[in-house]
């Protein structure tokens, strides 16, 4: 009989972890008694950690600082992910298309990338792939930090989920209050979601709220062409197409 592997049995390997960051992570999650190994910048530790209180999570964020560690925190459970090339490539390409289009159309935008976002009342937080202020850009213009409860949430988040995860991320986005999420699943399927104003949950939509001319199938078509014509050509084609659609 084969034992079933649980998330607690799975490990993540992080490379290039500075000694100070390792000490901070170990201190923040010390009460969870994690079995881990650190050797000259390489840290191996459980992918999912249970029993992390809110203060421990905040200490974890302080410890990781500028070290990019995609994660989800949901009411005591912390899941960490190590993005693969296919994940980063798709997320970065979509980001380039958005940023090139807003530049071409002279639209206000603030690109805050994978800034860690937290719910104003605590207990939930995550590091998204890419996030943007669009309609709310004037309200945060010039601000260098994100303050939950004071700042509006970003208008748009991009999520590329090419690996299996334990914690659903959409409910965390909903708690934070992000109005729109674009999500690419493990099969390369893209879906746009809009946050319901009263229920704090998402519903699929046929067109983007931020960019009403754009459908999930449109974006998927351009993303798939990256292997045929190269990334720069894809961005150029997208901007030319999007400018015509937006008129």
Backbone bond lengths (Angstrom), bond angles and torsions (degrees), N, CA, C in turn:
res aa  C-N    CA-C-N  psi(-1)  N-CA   C-N-CA  omega(-1)  CA-C   N-CA-C  phi
1 X - - - 1.461 - - 1.534 109.55 -
2 X 1.344 116.41 128.28 1.458 121.60 -177.89 1.521 110.41 -89.63
3 X 1.319 116.59 129.37 1.457 120.25 179.82 1.525 110.39 -70.59
4 X 1.316 116.94 141.46 1.458 121.86 178.53 1.523 109.92 -78.32
5 X 1.317 115.79 130.44 1.450 120.77 -179.54 1.518 109.61 -84.44
6 X 1.313 117.14 127.33 1.452 122.51 179.82 1.524 109.55 -103.88
7 X 1.360 117.66 163.32 1.467 119.54 177.97 1.516 113.28 -55.45
8 X 1.343 116.85 -32.21 1.467 119.95 -179.75 1.519 112.04 -67.10
9 X 1.346 118.04 -19.80 1.461 121.70 179.51 1.525 112.28 -86.08
10 X 1.329 117.99 -11.72 1.452 121.89 -175.31 1.529 110.87 -91.80
11 X 1.316 114.88 143.04 1.463 120.36 -177.13 1.520 110.52 -117.39
12 X 1.319 114.66 153.29 1.455 121.94 175.54 1.522 107.49 -116.78
13 X 1.325 116.63 142.37 1.460 121.39 178.34 1.521 108.00 -114.17
14 X 1.326 115.71 122.21 1.455 122.34 -179.80 1.521 108.96 -111.24
15 X 1.323 115.88 133.12 1.460 120.56 -177.89 1.534 110.26 -108.50
16 X 1.308 115.27 153.32 1.454 120.17 176.95 1.517 114.20 69.50
17 X 1.330 116.75 31.20 1.466 121.11 -179.75 1.530 108.92 -85.12
18 X 1.330 118.59 115.57 1.468 120.07 178.20 1.536 111.43 -62.65
19 X 1.307 115.89 153.33 1.465 121.04 -178.79 1.525 111.27 -56.84
20 X 1.334 116.96 -41.35 1.462 120.48 -179.01 1.528 111.47 -64.73
21 X 1.335 116.21 -37.14 1.467 119.79 178.00 1.526 110.47 -67.27
22 X 1.327 116.21 -41.94 1.465 119.79 177.34 1.526 111.15 -59.67
23 X 1.325 116.98 -45.73 1.464 119.96 179.65 1.528 110.90 -61.31
24 X 1.331 116.61 -39.20 1.459 120.21 179.32 1.518 112.74 -66.09
25 X 1.346 116.34 -42.55 1.462 120.28 177.97 1.529 110.06 -64.27
26 X 1.314 116.30 -44.09 1.465 120.57 -179.88 1.525 111.07 -61.54
27 X 1.317 116.80 -39.15 1.463 120.56 179.54 1.530 110.86 -70.84
28 X 1.354 117.34 -42.10 1.458 121.03 -177.52 1.527 111.97 -65.59
29 X 1.340 116.12 -37.50 1.461 120.36 -175.81 1.526 111.97 -107.54
30 X 1.312 116.31 14.49 1.463 120.76 -174.64 1.516 113.68 -58.06
31 X 1.325 118.01 -38.79 1.462 120.57 -177.24 1.529 112.24 -69.73
32 X 1.327 117.53 -12.11 1.469 120.69 177.96 1.536 111.37 -84.55
33 X 1.338 117.01 -6.72 1.469 123.09 176.61 1.532 111.37 53.03
34 X 1.332 115.19 58.52 1.459 120.42 -177.55 1.518 111.52 -77.20
35 X 1.312 115.61 135.93 1.463 120.70 170.94 1.526 106.85 -83.90
36 X 1.331 116.83 118.26 1.452 119.46 -175.33 1.524 110.12 -150.15
37 X 1.331 114.62 167.27 1.459 121.73 176.64 1.521 108.71 -136.05
38 X 1.327 116.34 132.64 1.466 121.39 175.33 1.520 108.24 -124.40
39 X 1.325 116.52 126.18 1.463 120.36 -177.62 1.520 109.44 -144.16
40 X 1.324 116.71 104.80 1.461 123.76 173.72 1.532 112.43 50.00
41 X 1.311 116.10 51.04 1.465 121.22 175.15 1.506 115.42 95.38
42 X 1.324 117.96 -8.12 1.466 121.28 179.06 1.527 108.80 -105.40
43 X 1.317 115.45 123.97 1.461 121.40 -178.31 1.526 109.74 -117.98
44 X 1.330 115.79 122.56 1.460 121.44 174.65 1.528 107.81 -111.84
45 X 1.330 115.57 126.93 1.457 119.73 -177.06 1.530 109.16 -154.19
46 X 1.343 118.55 165.96 1.462 120.42 179.89 1.527 111.37 -58.67
47 X 1.322 115.11 141.11 1.463 120.48 179.44 1.521 111.74 -71.21
48 X 1.325 117.20 -34.35 1.463 122.52 -179.69 1.522 108.40 -120.20
49 X 1.331 116.59 127.75 1.458 122.58 -179.54 1.528 108.45 -118.99
50 X 1.324 116.14 128.04 1.462 120.98 -178.93 1.537 110.24 -102.94
51 X 1.322 115.13 157.82 1.461 120.10 175.09 1.512 114.55 74.74
52 X 1.326 117.00 28.31 1.469 121.24 177.69 1.528 108.09 -91.29
53 X 1.324 117.96 113.31 1.465 119.17 -179.82 1.531 109.86 -76.73
54 X 1.327 116.14 171.39 1.466 121.04 -174.45 1.524 111.37 -61.78
55 X 1.325 117.29 -40.42 1.459 120.12 178.97 1.521 110.83 -64.75
56 X 1.350 116.43 -37.83 1.453 119.98 177.14 1.516 111.62 -65.13
57 X 1.330 116.16 -37.38 1.463 119.99 178.13 1.527 110.87 -65.97
58 X 1.324 116.89 -43.88 1.460 119.76 178.21 1.526 111.24 -62.75
59 X 1.335 117.04 -37.32 1.459 120.68 176.45 1.525 110.67 -66.37
60 X 1.325 116.26 -36.78 1.462 121.39 175.90 1.526 110.70 -61.00
61 X 1.335 116.93 -42.63 1.467 120.84 178.19 1.522 110.60 -64.18
62 X 1.318 116.62 -41.53 1.466 119.82 177.94 1.531 111.08 -63.12
63 X 1.324 115.72 -38.00 1.461 120.20 -177.53 1.532 111.69 -69.12
64 X 1.320 116.19 -42.45 1.465 119.19 -176.79 1.523 111.19 -74.58
65 X 1.333 117.29 -34.11 1.463 120.83 174.47 1.514 112.95 50.68
66 X 1.342 116.01 -119.77 1.463 121.83 -178.00 1.535 112.45 -80.61
67 X 1.330 117.34 -5.13 1.462 119.58 179.30 1.521 108.67 -74.24
68 X 1.318 116.53 118.79 1.465 121.69 -173.78 1.517 110.67 -74.28
69 X 1.333 116.75 110.63 1.461 121.36 -178.72 1.525 108.50 -136.26
70 X 1.324 115.79 98.49 1.464 120.67 -179.15 1.526 108.83 -64.25
71 X 1.321 116.77 130.57 1.455 119.67 -174.43 1.529 110.58 -155.11
72 X 1.320 114.91 167.25 1.461 122.91 172.70 1.519 107.90 -135.29
73 X 1.320 116.32 135.13 1.463 121.59 175.50 1.514 108.04 -123.46
74 X 1.341 115.93 125.19 1.459 120.39 -177.82 1.523 109.87 -140.82
75 X 1.324 115.15 101.14 1.453 122.87 173.38 1.537 113.38 48.20
76 X 1.323 116.26 54.34 1.455 121.62 173.98 1.514 116.03 100.15
77 X 1.327 117.36 -11.01 1.469 120.55 178.75 1.522 109.64 -110.19
78 X 1.318 115.71 128.50 1.460 122.37 -179.20 1.523 109.05 -115.76
79 X 1.325 116.27 122.38 1.465 121.54 177.46 1.521 109.08 -116.66
80 X 1.324 115.72 131.85 1.457 121.27 179.79 1.522 109.88 -114.40
81 X 1.323 115.29 145.12 1.453 121.25 -177.04 1.518 109.78 -131.53
82 X 1.307 116.10 143.36 1.455 121.86 176.65 1.530 108.02 -110.86
83 X 1.347 117.89 101.40 1.466 121.03 -174.12 1.525 112.68 -58.68
84 X 1.333 115.74 142.92 1.454 122.21 176.63 1.526 109.00 -95.22
85 X 1.328 116.15 171.31 1.462 119.99 -178.98 1.524 111.20 -60.39
86 X 1.355 117.57 -43.18 1.462 118.71 -177.62 1.526 110.77 -63.28
87 X 1.329 116.82 -34.82 1.466 121.04 176.92 1.530 110.54 -63.65
88 X 1.331 116.02 -53.42 1.455 119.75 -176.18 1.520 112.21 -66.54
89 X 1.330 116.84 -34.59 1.460 120.27 -178.56 1.525 110.37 -64.04
90 X 1.328 117.33 -49.06 1.461 120.72 -178.71 1.522 111.06 -64.31
91 X 1.340 117.17 -46.13 1.463 120.22 -179.81 1.522 111.36 -61.18
92 X 1.325 116.68 -43.23 1.466 120.38 -178.54 1.516 111.97 -69.15
93 X 1.338 117.67 -35.41 1.460 120.61 179.11 1.522 110.73 -66.83
94 X 1.325 117.07 -44.99 1.462 119.84 177.49 1.522 110.11 -60.84
95 X 1.331 116.42 -40.90 1.460 120.54 178.35 1.529 110.91 -61.19
96 X 1.320 116.90 -43.41 1.466 120.32 179.34 1.521 111.14 -61.46
97 X 1.326 117.28 -39.12 1.461 120.26 179.82 1.523 111.05 -65.23
98 X 1.332 116.09 -44.78 1.468 119.96 178.55 1.523 110.69 -60.70
99 X 1.325 116.29 -48.48 1.460 120.57 -174.65 1.524 111.69 -68.68
100 X 1.328 117.12 -36.66 1.465 120.11 178.29 1.526 110.65 -68.62
101 X 1.330 117.29 -38.56 1.460 120.49 179.52 1.528 111.23 -66.84
102 X 1.336 117.39 -45.92 1.463 119.13 -179.94 1.524 111.33 -64.33
103 X 1.322 116.99 -32.75 1.465 119.94 175.92 1.529 110.45 -66.84
104 X 1.329 116.46 -45.35 1.463 120.72 -178.88 1.525 111.77 -63.52
105 X 1.339 116.77 -33.62 1.466 121.15 -177.72 1.524 112.72 -96.59
106 X 1.327 116.98 1.12 1.467 122.26 -179.57 1.525 111.38 56.70
107 X 1.336 116.08 47.36 1.458 122.00 179.80 1.524 109.79 -98.54
108 X 1.330 118.36 142.11 1.467 120.21 178.71 1.525 111.02 -67.98
109 X 1.310 116.35 137.73 1.458 121.17 179.74 1.529 108.67 -156.36
110 X 1.318 115.99 144.32 1.462 121.25 169.64 1.515 107.29 -127.16
111 X 1.319 116.50 116.30 1.459 122.55 -176.51 1.527 107.92 -93.41
112 X 1.333 117.36 110.69 1.463 119.50 -179.01 1.521 111.84 -109.19
113 X 1.336 116.17 13.98 1.459 121.43 169.51 1.508 114.56 53.19
114 X 1.348 115.57 -125.88 1.458 121.62 -176.70 1.523 111.66 -104.13
115 X 1.332 116.20 33.72 1.468 120.47 176.11 1.527 110.41 -53.11
116 X 1.318 117.61 130.47 1.454 120.83 178.38 1.528 110.06 -65.39
117 X 1.333 116.45 128.05 1.457 122.70 -178.99 1.526 109.60 -111.47
118 X 1.329 116.48 140.66 1.456 121.62 179.94 1.517 109.93 -129.60
119 X 1.324 115.43 148.17 1.451 119.72 173.58 1.520 109.40 -68.16
120 X 1.333 116.47 145.50 1.462 120.67 -176.11 1.523 112.20 -60.32
121 X 1.341 117.08 -33.80 1.462 121.10 -177.52 1.526 112.90 -97.12
122 X 1.324 117.01 10.24 1.459 119.81 176.69 1.512 113.78 82.74
123 X 1.337 114.97 -178.30 1.463 126.06 175.20 1.526 114.69 78.05
124 X 1.314 119.32 -12.09 1.465 120.14 177.31 1.532 109.97 -143.22
125 X 1.328 115.23 142.66 1.455 119.86 177.93 1.515 109.60 -167.98
126 X 1.321 116.75 162.47 1.472 120.11 178.33 1.518 109.99 -163.12
127 X 1.317 113.94 165.96 1.455 121.15 170.34 1.527 106.80 -111.30
128 X 1.327 117.68 108.59 1.472 120.79 -178.72 1.522 111.24 -76.46
129 X 1.328 115.95 174.64 1.457 119.50 176.41 1.528 110.42 -76.49
130 X 1.326 116.54 -56.74 1.462 121.86 178.51 1.525 108.46 -143.69
131 X 1.329 116.66 140.91 1.459 120.29 176.47 1.523 109.74 -139.25
132 X 1.352 114.60 152.92 1.460 120.66 -175.51 1.519 111.61 -141.92
133 X 1.324 114.53 142.47 1.459 121.36 163.13 1.526 107.34 -95.09
134 X 1.313 116.31 130.97 1.460 121.85 178.92 1.529 108.70 -124.84
135 X 1.335 117.40 -81.44 1.465 120.07 177.69 1.520 111.59 -61.12
136 X 1.327 117.00 -34.31 1.466 121.36 -177.96 1.524 114.01 -91.96
137 X 1.320 116.51 8.06 1.466 118.88 -177.88 1.532 112.92 -56.07
138 X 1.353 119.75 -41.56 1.468 118.21 179.77 1.525 113.64 -61.15
139 X 1.340 117.87 -25.75 1.461 121.02 -177.45 1.530 112.64 -76.56
140 X 1.320 117.03 -19.69 1.468 119.86 -178.73 1.521 111.74 -119.92
141 X 1.305 116.82 9.03 1.463 120.33 -176.89 1.531 110.29 -59.12
142 X 1.312 115.60 126.97 1.460 120.49 178.12 1.516 114.54 88.28
143 X 1.345 118.37 -7.24 1.461 120.20 -179.55 1.518 110.37 -83.26
144 X 1.314 117.22 131.58 1.463 122.00 -178.36 1.525 112.90 -92.93
145 X 1.326 117.40 -14.70 1.465 120.65 -177.17 1.518 110.37 -124.67
146 X 1.335 115.16 157.88 1.461 121.61 176.08 1.522 108.67 -104.81
147 X 1.334 116.90 123.33 1.454 122.24 -178.05 1.528 109.84 -116.99
148 X 1.332 117.81 103.26 1.467 120.50 179.45 1.525 110.57 -58.68
149 X 1.315 115.79 137.10 1.456 120.18 179.77 1.511 113.05 90.30
150 X 1.323 117.81 -25.43 1.462 121.76 177.32 1.528 111.05 -103.64
151 X 1.331 115.75 -45.28 1.460 120.41 179.25 1.523 110.05 -89.06
152 X 1.323 117.22 147.92 1.466 118.76 171.17 1.523 109.19 -67.64
153 X 1.331 118.00 152.16 1.467 118.46 175.22 1.522 110.08 -68.29
154 X 1.320 118.64 157.41 1.469 120.28 175.67 1.532 110.83 -55.94
155 X 1.332 115.97 152.52 1.468 120.95 -177.50 1.524 112.78 -77.53
156 X 1.330 116.98 -27.13 1.462 120.38 -173.63 1.522 110.13 -145.45
157 X 1.334 115.75 136.34 1.468 121.81 174.17 1.516 109.09 -125.09
158 X 1.323 116.05 143.37 1.467 122.41 175.97 1.518 108.34 -111.99
159 X 1.315 116.66 128.34 1.458 122.72 -179.26 1.521 109.82 -124.56
160 X 1.328 116.96 123.73 1.465 122.13 175.33 1.518 107.00 -115.80
161 X 1.315 116.79 108.22 1.466 122.14 -175.22 1.525 109.66 -108.52
162 X 1.327 116.59 85.32 1.465 120.28 -179.19 1.519 111.81 -98.91
163 X 1.329 117.69 -5.39 1.461 120.89 177.68 1.525 109.34 -119.74
164 X 1.331 115.62 155.79 1.459 120.42 178.98 1.520 109.91 -69.90
165 X 1.335 115.96 134.96 1.453 120.10 179.01 1.523 110.23 -123.63
166 X 1.318 115.22 157.29 1.455 122.21 -179.77 1.531 111.16 -89.70
167 X 1.325 116.26 -40.49 1.461 121.45 -176.28 1.527 110.75 -100.49
168 X 1.332 118.88 123.80 1.468 120.60 173.26 1.526 109.50 -62.88
169 X 1.314 117.07 133.36 1.461 120.45 -175.30 1.528 113.26 -93.34
170 X 1.324 117.80 -25.81 1.465 119.30 -179.59 1.531 112.89 -58.60
171 X 1.351 119.84 -43.11 1.469 118.42 177.50 1.528 113.30 -60.84
172 X 1.330 116.92 -31.02 1.465 119.86 177.84 1.527 109.68 -70.75
173 X 1.330 117.15 -43.64 1.464 120.25 174.78 1.528 110.63 -57.70
174 X 1.332 116.27 -40.17 1.465 120.44 -178.80 1.521 111.19 -64.28
175 X 1.334 116.80 -41.82 1.463 120.38 178.71 1.528 110.65 -62.78
176 X 1.323 116.48 -38.45 1.465 120.98 178.51 1.529 110.43 -69.70
177 X 1.349 116.53 -30.46 1.461 120.47 175.22 1.508 115.33 97.22
178 X 1.333 118.53 24.74 1.466 120.63 179.50 1.533 108.89 -72.88
179 X 1.333 118.79 122.27 1.467 121.64 -172.40 1.529 115.06 -64.33
180 X 1.347 116.95 -32.12 1.466 119.39 -174.19 1.528 110.41 -141.62
181 X 1.335 115.40 137.79 1.463 121.90 177.54 1.522 108.70 -130.52
182 X 1.331 115.99 131.60 1.460 121.37 169.70 1.518 107.29 -102.99
183 X 1.320 117.17 126.09 1.460 120.72 -174.66 1.525 110.86 -126.05
184 X 1.333 115.73 130.84 1.463 122.80 173.57 1.524 107.12 -110.44
185 X 1.343 116.67 124.01 1.465 119.26 -177.33 1.522 111.08 -91.13
186 X 1.335 116.01 -176.34 1.467 121.23 -174.06 1.523 112.80 -65.50
187 X 1.316 117.99 -20.32 1.462 121.29 178.57 1.528 112.57 -94.17
188 X 1.322 116.22 6.56 1.452 119.78 179.49 1.511 114.10 83.03
189 X 1.333 117.47 7.95 1.460 121.01 179.70 1.517 110.10 -81.67
190 X 1.325 116.33 135.16 1.446 121.24 -177.63 1.518 110.53 -109.52
191 X 1.337 115.35 140.86 1.454 121.24 177.90 1.517 108.87 -140.76
192 X 1.331 115.43 141.20 1.460 120.96 173.61 1.520 108.48 -100.43
193 X 1.326 116.94 140.61 1.462 122.42 179.09 1.522 110.38 -127.54
194 X 1.336 114.63 143.46 1.463 121.56 175.07 1.520 108.73 -118.89
195 X 1.328 115.68 138.67 1.456 121.04 -179.69 1.527 110.05 -78.06
196 X 1.337 116.01 125.37 1.459 120.05 174.27 1.520 108.74 -70.23
197 X 1.296 116.61 132.97 1.465 120.90 -170.93 1.521 113.24 -64.04
198 X 1.315 118.94 -34.43 1.458 120.89 -173.32 1.527 113.41 -102.33
199 X 1.324 118.24 -31.27 1.459 120.83 -171.35 1.530 113.54 -91.95
200 X 1.324 117.82 -8.82 1.452 121.11 -178.63 1.526 112.23 55.10
201 X 1.329 114.94 43.77 1.460 120.56 173.46 1.518 107.87 -144.57
202 X 1.352 115.65 164.70 1.454 119.95 -174.28 1.522 112.18 -100.65
203 X 1.338 114.48 151.46 1.450 121.44 173.10 1.528 108.64 -127.68
204 X 1.338 117.47 143.00 1.466 119.65 178.51 1.530 110.35 -65.93
205 X 1.308 117.08 145.61 1.461 122.43 177.63 1.521 109.29 -130.40
206 X 1.323 116.06 153.62 1.456 121.51 -176.92 1.525 112.36 -85.24
207 X 1.329 116.52 -23.68 1.460 121.36 179.66 1.520 109.75 -134.71
208 X 1.307 115.88 150.12 1.458 120.62 178.79 1.526 110.82 -66.62
209 X 1.318 116.17 143.87 1.464 121.19 173.23 1.529 109.65 -75.17
210 X 1.308 116.60 -43.58 1.463 121.12 -177.96 1.529 112.45 -69.13
211 X 1.351 115.83 -36.49 1.463 121.65 -179.30 1.532 107.67 -130.13
212 X 1.329 118.58 84.73 1.476 122.61 -169.67 1.524 115.26 -59.22
213 X 1.306 118.53 -20.03 1.461 120.79 179.69 1.528 112.82 -77.84
214 X 1.332 117.21 -12.09 1.462 121.98 -167.93 1.527 112.39 -101.22
215 X 1.336 115.75 130.37 1.458 123.09 174.90 1.536 109.38 -109.59
216 X 1.346 117.89 157.12 1.469 119.57 177.33 1.527 112.86 -55.17
217 X 1.330 116.74 -39.61 1.467 120.03 -178.68 1.525 111.60 -64.70
218 X 1.326 116.82 -33.19 1.467 120.17 178.11 1.526 110.49 -63.11
219 X 1.313 115.95 -49.14 1.452 120.18 -178.87 1.524 111.25 -65.01
220 X 1.324 116.37 -40.17 1.463 120.94 178.42 1.524 111.08 -58.68
221 X 1.315 115.68 -41.64 1.465 120.33 -178.61 1.527 111.46 -60.17
222 X 1.306 116.82 -42.97 1.469 119.81 -179.92 1.530 111.71 -71.36
223 X 1.320 116.87 -39.73 1.467 120.12 179.77 1.526 110.44 -60.91
224 X 1.319 117.57 -40.99 1.468 121.20 -178.38 1.523 112.67 -66.09
225 X 1.308 118.02 -21.47 1.465 120.88 -177.76 1.528 112.78 -80.88
226 X 1.335 117.28 -2.69 1.458 119.37 -175.94 1.521 112.53 -62.64
227 X 1.341 116.98 -29.95 1.460 120.06 -179.54 1.531 111.77 -81.85
228 X 1.331 117.04 -15.78 1.466 120.69 -176.52 1.528 112.18 -91.14
229 X 1.324 116.80 -45.54 1.464 119.63 -171.01 1.526 113.26 -121.42
230 X 1.332 117.80 -3.73 1.459 120.15 179.91 1.521 111.91 91.23
231 X 1.319 113.81 157.03 1.465 120.49 -170.94 1.528 113.29 -65.85
232 X 1.322 117.36 -45.47 1.466 119.70 -177.74 1.517 111.35 -62.95
233 X 1.327 116.92 -39.94 1.462 120.28 178.42 1.526 110.87 -65.44
234 X 1.335 117.26 -37.01 1.465 120.45 177.54 1.524 110.38 -62.33
235 X 1.323 116.63 -46.43 1.467 120.45 -179.60 1.518 110.34 -61.42
236 X 1.323 116.89 -43.16 1.465 120.62 179.84 1.529 110.30 -62.30
237 X 1.335 117.57 -45.93 1.458 121.09 179.61 1.526 111.25 -62.22
238 X 1.328 115.81 -41.38 1.462 119.49 -179.18 1.522 110.92 -62.72
239 X 1.316 117.27 -46.03 1.464 120.44 -178.50 1.524 110.43 -62.42
240 X 1.315 117.28 -43.20 1.470 120.18 178.93 1.518 110.90 -61.91
241 X 1.332 116.09 -43.86 1.470 120.45 178.80 1.525 110.88 -66.40
242 X 1.322 117.49 -46.08 1.465 121.84 -176.25 1.537 111.20 -63.96
243 X 1.302 118.15 -36.79 1.467 120.19 179.75 1.514 110.24 -64.08
244 X 1.335 117.16 -37.42 1.464 119.22 177.20 1.524 111.72 -67.63
245 X 1.344 115.62 -40.69 1.470 119.79 -177.92 1.529 112.11 -69.31
246 X 1.314 116.43 -32.14 1.464 120.62 -174.18 1.531 112.89 -80.16
247 X 1.315 117.73 -9.46 1.490 120.10 -178.55 1.534 110.43 -68.95
